[in-house]
């Protein structure tokens, strides 16, 4: 009986670690996309916005990795997941590429929607540690607020 319970707990932790790893990867890729975009974009507003968002996502990554480290100590299947995470990274990288000013707002909107969905997916997991849950809610709510600003048309790219 005790071994079945332990097996279920380990499985849940493994699922949380997997989803948290995907969220870390997404935030790393978003951070990199914003960094690259800030050097390619011509509009001063979009350049500055991209730089700020890159720094913000870098901070998200640091906090998430800290929580991930706490959980990974309890997970035994990390090696098996590494190959999968490489494919996840490549898929995110293709999706969030920002090429120019004309597509900037559309891509930022898509990135925020994808991010919020990933946060919600992880938040739906049973037995999330309280500190992780609070961190995820804080970051998700921050992204959601920005999405609402965009939906109201308050985030507008002005010409240089």
C-alpha positions as CSV (number, residue, x, y, z in Angstrom):
1,X,0.0,0.0,0.0
2,X,2.8,2.4,1.0
3,X,4.8,1.6,-2.2
4,X,1.7,2.4,-4.4
5,X,1.2,5.7,-2.7
6,X,4.9,6.5,-3.0
7,X,4.8,5.5,-6.7
8,X,1.8,7.9,-7.3
9,X,3.6,10.8,-5.5
10,X,6.8,10.2,-7.5
11,X,4.7,10.1,-10.8
12,X,3.0,13.4,-9.9
13,X,6.3,15.1,-9.0
14,X,7.7,13.8,-12.3
15,X,4.8,15.4,-14.2
16,X,5.3,18.7,-12.3
17,X,9.0,18.6,-13.1
18,X,8.3,17.9,-16.7
19,X,5.8,20.8,-17.1
20,X,8.0,23.1,-15.0
21,X,11.0,22.3,-17.3
22,X,8.8,23.1,-20.3
23,X,7.9,26.5,-18.7
24,X,11.6,27.2,-18.0
25,X,12.5,26.4,-21.6
26,X,9.7,28.6,-22.9
27,X,10.8,31.5,-20.8
28,X,14.4,31.0,-21.9
29,X,13.4,31.0,-25.5
30,X,11.2,34.0,-25.1
31,X,14.1,35.8,-23.4
32,X,16.4,34.9,-26.3
33,X,13.8,35.9,-28.9
34,X,13.4,39.3,-27.3
35,X,17.2,39.7,-27.1
36,X,17.6,38.9,-30.8
37,X,14.6,41.1,-31.7
38,X,16.0,44.1,-29.9
39,X,19.1,44.0,-32.2
40,X,17.0,43.5,-35.4
41,X,14.2,45.9,-34.8
42,X,14.4,49.5,-36.1
43,X,11.8,51.2,-34.1
44,X,13.2,52.6,-30.8
45,X,10.0,51.8,-28.9
46,X,10.0,48.2,-30.0
47,X,13.8,47.8,-29.3
48,X,13.4,49.2,-25.8
49,X,10.3,47.1,-25.2
50,X,12.1,43.9,-26.4
51,X,15.1,44.6,-24.1
52,X,12.9,45.2,-21.1
53,X,10.9,42.0,-21.7
54,X,14.1,40.0,-22.2
55,X,15.3,41.1,-18.8
56,X,11.9,40.3,-17.3
57,X,11.8,36.8,-18.7
58,X,15.4,36.2,-17.5
59,X,14.2,37.0,-14.0
60,X,11.3,34.6,-14.4
61,X,13.7,31.9,-15.5
62,X,15.9,32.4,-12.4
63,X,13.0,32.1,-10.1
64,X,11.6,29.0,-11.9
65,X,14.9,27.3,-12.0
66,X,15.2,27.8,-8.2
67,X,11.9,26.0,-7.7
68,X,12.9,23.3,-10.3
69,X,16.1,22.6,-8.4
70,X,14.0,21.9,-5.2
71,X,11.8,19.4,-7.1
72,X,14.5,17.7,-9.2
73,X,16.1,16.4,-6.1
74,X,13.1,14.1,-5.7
75,X,12.8,13.1,-9.4
76,X,14.6,10.0,-10.7
77,X,13.8,10.2,-14.4
78,X,15.7,13.3,-15.4
79,X,17.9,11.7,-18.0
80,X,15.0,10.3,-19.9
81,X,13.4,13.8,-20.1
82,X,16.4,15.6,-21.5
83,X,15.9,14.4,-25.1
84,X,12.3,15.5,-25.0
85,X,13.2,18.9,-23.7
86,X,15.5,19.5,-26.7
87,X,12.6,19.0,-29.0
88,X,10.4,21.2,-26.9
89,X,13.1,24.0,-27.1
90,X,13.3,23.7,-30.9
91,X,9.5,23.9,-31.2
92,X,9.3,27.0,-29.0
93,X,12.2,28.6,-30.9
94,X,10.4,28.3,-34.2
95,X,7.1,29.6,-32.9
96,X,8.4,32.8,-31.1
97,X,10.9,34.1,-33.6
98,X,10.4,37.9,-34.1
99,X,11.7,39.1,-37.4
100,X,10.7,42.8,-37.8
101,X,8.7,45.7,-36.5
102,X,5.7,45.0,-38.6
103,X,5.0,41.6,-36.9
104,X,6.2,42.7,-33.5
105,X,2.9,43.3,-31.7
106,X,1.3,40.2,-33.2
107,X,4.2,38.0,-32.1
108,X,4.3,39.5,-28.6
109,X,0.5,38.8,-28.3
110,X,1.1,35.2,-29.4
111,X,4.0,34.7,-27.0
112,X,1.9,36.0,-24.1
113,X,-1.1,33.7,-24.9
114,X,1.3,30.7,-25.2
115,X,3.0,31.6,-22.0
116,X,-0.3,32.0,-20.0
117,X,-1.5,28.7,-21.4
118,X,1.7,27.0,-20.2
119,X,1.4,28.6,-16.8
120,X,-2.2,27.5,-16.5
121,X,-1.3,24.0,-17.5
122,X,1.3,23.7,-14.8
123,X,-1.0,25.4,-12.2
124,X,-3.6,22.7,-12.9
125,X,-1.3,20.0,-11.5
126,X,-2.3,18.4,-8.3
127,X,0.1,18.7,-5.3
128,X,2.1,21.7,-6.5
129,X,4.3,23.0,-3.7
130,X,2.9,26.2,-2.2
131,X,6.0,28.3,-3.0
132,X,5.9,27.2,-6.7
133,X,2.2,27.8,-6.9
134,X,2.5,31.4,-5.6
135,X,5.4,32.1,-8.0
136,X,3.5,30.7,-11.0
137,X,0.4,32.7,-10.1
138,X,2.4,35.9,-9.7
139,X,4.2,35.5,-13.0
140,X,1.0,34.3,-14.9
141,X,-1.0,37.3,-13.5
142,X,1.8,39.7,-14.6
143,X,1.6,38.2,-18.2
144,X,-2.2,38.3,-18.1
145,X,-2.2,42.0,-17.2
146,X,0.1,42.8,-20.1
147,X,-2.2,40.7,-22.4
148,X,-5.2,42.8,-21.2
149,X,-3.3,46.0,-22.0
150,X,-2.6,44.7,-25.5
151,X,-6.3,43.7,-26.0
152,X,-7.4,47.2,-24.9
153,X,-5.1,48.6,-27.5
154,X,-3.0,50.5,-25.0
155,X,0.3,48.9,-26.1
156,X,0.9,50.5,-29.5
157,X,4.0,50.7,-31.6
158,X,4.6,54.3,-32.5
159,X,6.8,55.2,-35.5
160,X,10.4,56.3,-34.7
